[in-house]
Amino acid sequence: MRDRDAPDECVIALDVGGTGIKGALLDRELKPFGRLRRAEPRRQGHRAVIAEIAGAVCTLDEQAAGYGATVRRVGVVVPGIAGRRAPVG
């Protein structure tokens, strides 16, 4: 059943940080109506980080569907080098 306050369309916003991945479903006014938090598995290497990002996007897509919303775009921000163990030098 559709939530009256849930939008018809939304976007997924994902922030991949050094220790965690934070995500949200945003409506047209960029107001969040769904959220997600996960640890970043950087010690397991870049493939594990990529898999965790993909899993987070899929989870948020499922959340959106539960609200009756369709995801139109996905934005991923990585302010550094995801999965990096040591500085290059």
C-alpha positions in Angstrom: 0.0 0.0 0.0 1.3 3.4 -0.9 2.2 5.9 1.8 0.4 9.2 1.2 3.6 11.2 1.9 5.8 9.2 -0.3 6.7 10.6 -3.7 6.0 8.9 -7.1 9.6 9.4 -8.1 12.9 9.8 -6.3 16.7 9.7 -6.5 19.2 7.7 -4.6 22.1 9.6 -3.0 25.1 7.6 -1.7 28.1 8.9 0.2 31.0 6.5 0.3 33.3 7.6 3.2 36.5 6.1 4.7 34.7 4.0 7.2 31.0 4.0 6.2 28.5 4.2 3.4 25.5 6.4 3.9 22.5 6.5 1.6 19.2 8.2 1.3 16.1 8.3 -0.9 15.3 11.9 -1.9 12.1 13.4 -3.2 11.9 16.2 -5.8 12.5 18.8 -3.1 15.6 16.8 -2.0 13.9 15.8 1.3 15.0 12.4 2.5 12.3 9.8 3.1 14.4 6.6 3.4 17.9 6.1 4.8 20.7 3.5 4.9 24.0 3.1 6.7 26.6 0.4 6.2 30.3 -0.1 7.1 32.7 0.2 4.2 34.6 -3.1 3.8 37.8 -1.3 2.7 40.2 -3.8 4.4 38.7 -6.5 2.1 39.8 -4.5 -1.0 38.2 -2.5 -3.8 36.0 -5.3 -5.1 34.3 -5.7 -1.7 33.7 -1.9 -1.6 32.2 -2.0 -5.1 29.9 -4.9 -4.1 28.8 -3.0 -1.0 28.0 0.1 -3.0 26.0 -2.0 -5.5 24.2 -3.7 -2.6 23.4 -0.4 -1.0 21.9 0.9 -4.2 19.8 -2.2 -4.6 18.6 -2.0 -1.0 17.5 1.7 -1.4 15.8 0.8 -4.7 13.8 -1.9 -2.8 13.0 0.7 -0.1 11.7 3.1 -2.8 9.5 0.3 -4.3 8.1 -0.3 -0.8 7.0 3.3 -0.7 5.6 3.0 -4.2 8.3 5.3 -5.6 10.3 4.8 -8.8 14.0 5.6 -8.7 15.0 7.9 -11.6 18.6 8.6 -10.8 21.5 7.5 -8.6 24.3 9.7 -7.4 27.4 8.3 -5.7 30.0 10.6 -4.0 33.4 9.3 -3.1 35.4 12.1 -1.5 38.6 10.1 -1.4 39.9 6.8 -2.8 37.5 4.0 -1.7 39.2 0.9 -0.4 42.6 2.5 -0.2 44.9 1.1 2.4 47.9 3.3 2.4 48.9 6.6 0.8 50.8 6.5 -2.5 54.2 7.9 -2.1 
